[in-house]
Amino acid sequence: GGGRTLDSIERLATVTSHMAGGWHENTAVVDRNIMLPGDTLDGPCIIREDTATTVVEPGWQAVLSDRAHLILTRVVPLPSRVAVGTDVVRGPTFCRGSESFIAHILVSVGCRIR
C-alpha cells in the first residue's frame, strides 16, 4: 500500500476499450517503467511495457510489488452463474419417466444407446 493510483500516476493515453463484455471509456494506458513499488491500479486499465501488455479488466487490481512483480488480484467477485436448466428441477426425480425422451434426444444428435 501507500503507492500511487490511476488518479495520480501519469498516463500514456486514455482510450476506449472493450473488456469483460462491455465498452469502457476513459481506460488508462500506463507505462510499467514509471510504476513504483506499491502503485495500485484498478481495472479497467492497460499496462504497457517493452515486452508485454497487461490488460487489467474491471473487477481486477494490479499492484507493483517490492520486487517489481506485477501482482493481479480479483477484487470484485464474479456474479454467481447457473448453467441453463440446472436450477429448474433438482433431485433424483429429474429423469424418472423421461428416459425415452432423453434417449430420443441423444440418438438425434448422433449418440449410440447400448
Secondary structure, 3 states (H helix, E strand, C coil): CCCCCCCCCCCCEEEEEEECCEEEEEEEEEEHHHCCCCCEEECCEEEECCCCEEEECCCEEEEECCCCCEEEEECCCCCCCCCCCCCCCCCCCCCCCCHHHHHHHHHHCCCCCC
